[in-house]
Amino acid sequence: PRAKKVQAEVKTHTGAQGVKLAWLGNSDRVLTTGFGKGSQRELGLWDIKKLSEPLAPFKSVDQAQALMTPHYEADHGIVFLFAKGDGTIAYFEVTEDPPFFHYLSKYPTNVPQMGVAVLPKSTCDVKNVEICRMLKLTVDTVLPVSFTVPRTKKDFFQDDIFSDGWDGQAVMAADEWYNGAAKPRNTVSRCPAGMKPVSQAPKEQKVAKYRFDPNAPKKEDGNYLNSYFDKMVSFKNEGAETAEINEKKRVDQFNVAEDEMEWDEDDWDEAY
């Protein structure tokens, strides 16, 4: 826009429903969303210095009527896609090498959205490894939507995910920019006070679940089955012996001497 003339033109998606784009951070690439044949929604990736053709064939996303709005998170290389009337928010990783687009997941709901607002990075809960926070507008309410990365060591700052980011302050005025000035943004660390980076976390000692003894005697083929069979026979014999002893005790309780079996009439009268 500072040159006040069109630098290049290109026909992007073949559909007639419109196109939206997002700049991919400080790179020379832009991402477009549009339609292919019918209602097939697509992603495109372009090099602004060579707009004659896309960097790769268009990536098919799904089939719907609403035009997708892209939001690119430069810190993580992730593009979020949402559209009016949709109930889901899909997100892809964008890499430097083909095939460029890699599907990650989606935030699924049955509630259609009237619009989505992406909140500033400063609102994200870094301790909970939250990389993006949005507000989803529905017919009668506003719903917060959070995107987090699952991690086990949450007591450490995930410096492999959160790089230094923009501090939110302008580095030049509009007139300076129109006159050709170019200044890099000021960045700050996102590490909360009192947290150590996960790259400095002590390494956990892995303990083997099973220990192999190289000096243990080797067992010949078939010994495992024989050993198992021997144990089963031993258990069976022990059980038989125990049952025999218990039966003998029970029988002995009813065995009496012959002299004790001589009852008189009074005994019979008492017994019956």
C-alpha positions, 0 to 999 in steps of 0.5 A: 500500500505504500507504493500506491499501486497494485503489485500483483494480481492472481485468480485464487479459488475457482468458486464464486462465493468469495475469498479471505486471506491471512498473512503468515507472520513475518514470512512472505507467504499468505494463506487463503480460504475459498471454494472449489467446485460446488461447496467444497471449502479449500485452503491455499498457500501463496508466495507473495513474490511469485503469485502465478501459482500456489505453493501446493494444490488447494487443500480440501477442508469440508463441504459447506456454504459459509466462507471460512475466516482464517486466524493464524497463530504465528507463535505456533504455526497453527491456523484456526478456521471458523465461519458464520453458521458453523458449530465447529472450529477446525485448526491445521498446522502450517509447515515450511515444507510440502504438503504444508497443511496438516490437520490437527483437530476441531472444536465440535459443538452443535451450537452455530456461531454468529461470529468469533473474536480472538482475544489477545495473547496476553489473556492466555493462561500460560501456566495451563499451556493455553495457546489461544482463547476465543469468544464465540457469539451465538444467538443468545450468549457469548461462550469462551473457547480455550485451546490448550496443549496437553503437557505433564510438567505444567509446573514448568514454563513450556519454552518449547511452545511459547516463544518471545511475543509482541509486547502489544506496543506500536514502534512507529507512527502511521506517517513513518510507515507510509514514508517507508520506515520499517522497524521490528516489533518489540518482544517480551518473554511470556514466562510467568514470574517464579517459573523455570523453563521446561528445558531446564527441568531435571531429567527423570531417571527411567527405571526398568520395569523388568530387569534382565539377568545375563547370568541366569541359567537358560531354560531349555525349550519346553521347560516352561510348560513342564514347570507349569504342569509340575506346579499344577500336579503339586497343587492337586496333590496337596489339595487331595492330601488336605481333603483326605485329612479333613475327611479322616477328622470328620469320620473320627468324630463319629467313631466310638469304641465298642464299649461306649456303644452299649447303652442301657434303657435309660440311655435310649429313653434319654436319646429318644 
